[in-house]
Amino acid sequence: MNKMTIKKLIGLSALMRLDKPIGTFLLLWPTLTTFYILTNGQPNLTLVFIFILGTLFMRSAGCTINDFLDKDFDGKVERTRGRPLVIGTVSPQEALILFFSLVAVSAYLLTWTNQFTFMLACVGILLTSLYPLTKRFFSFPQVVLGFAFSWGVLMVSAAELNSINLATILIFAACFFWILAYDTIYAMCDKQDDISIGINSSALTLGNYVKLSVLIFHFSSLILWCYIGYFKELETIFFLALFLSLILVCYQLILIKDYDRKKCLQAFKNNNWIGLIIFTGVFFSY
């Protein structure tokens, strides 16, 4: 391959965030956790594999359409000014082709599931595509992201059970509040840039109450997980996992107390460990 081809491939992989897998993991841990809880520790391994691939492809698709829609803003934000569409390593047309290709591959994976899962996936794609636009007119776009990133919980339930039950709704709600917490922290990284370019975020909307709100979001999630553990009669190790998660939440609150950009990003990434710890607690409960 020549240098131009290699540069293009690097640009496309960066557009898909293959160099930053944190987003994929934040989607993956709730998905795997849902599989184990809803099936009492006996998930369909074929479906698990399909959903792992689907998580990777749809997260990449979401990043691609996000960068396409935000290409006129990203150059004005310190954290995003080096993205492929901003510096020109990938063209807008190539980004759209990549997005539809990733969606097509994800749609093919759905042929191995049922109709209910496919219908929910269509709504999930709509939410994923809508999220970047909501930052322009909705004061709390993290709510839309909360639904989009939690949607995999409903899809797992549809694929495994062909229905949505109480446990599914509880897991969805726990994930939703967790996402509100960590994406509000993420929005704190760009607070000043968002003000200057006129983009909305929960970090701006919550104002002086943003740190308290992050605490409330995290606590709401952990309380719901506690109830899920009680409801599903999970073992002590699961509740130990929740206690360790609480310690990490306290650590995140220390990191974000001064609104330091780098420490806020560190706090955001710390949520990968919360997702992993909760999944581990569920896994060993069964």
Secondary structure, 3 states (H helix, E strand, C coil): CCHHHHHHHHHHHHHCCCCCCHHHHHHHHHHHHHHHHHCCCCCCHHHHHHHHHHHHHHHHHHHHHHHHHCHHHHCCCCCCCCCHHHHCCCCHHHHHHHHHHHHHHHHHHHCCCCHHHHHHHHHHHHHHHHHHHHHHHCCCCHHHHHHHHHHHHHHHHHHHHCCCCHHHHHHHHHHHHHHHHHHHHHHHHCHHHHHHHCCCCHHHHHHHHHHHHHHHHHHHHHHHHHHHHHHCCCCHHHHHHHHHHHHHHHHHHHHHCCCCHHHHHHHHHHHHHHHHHHHHHHHHHC
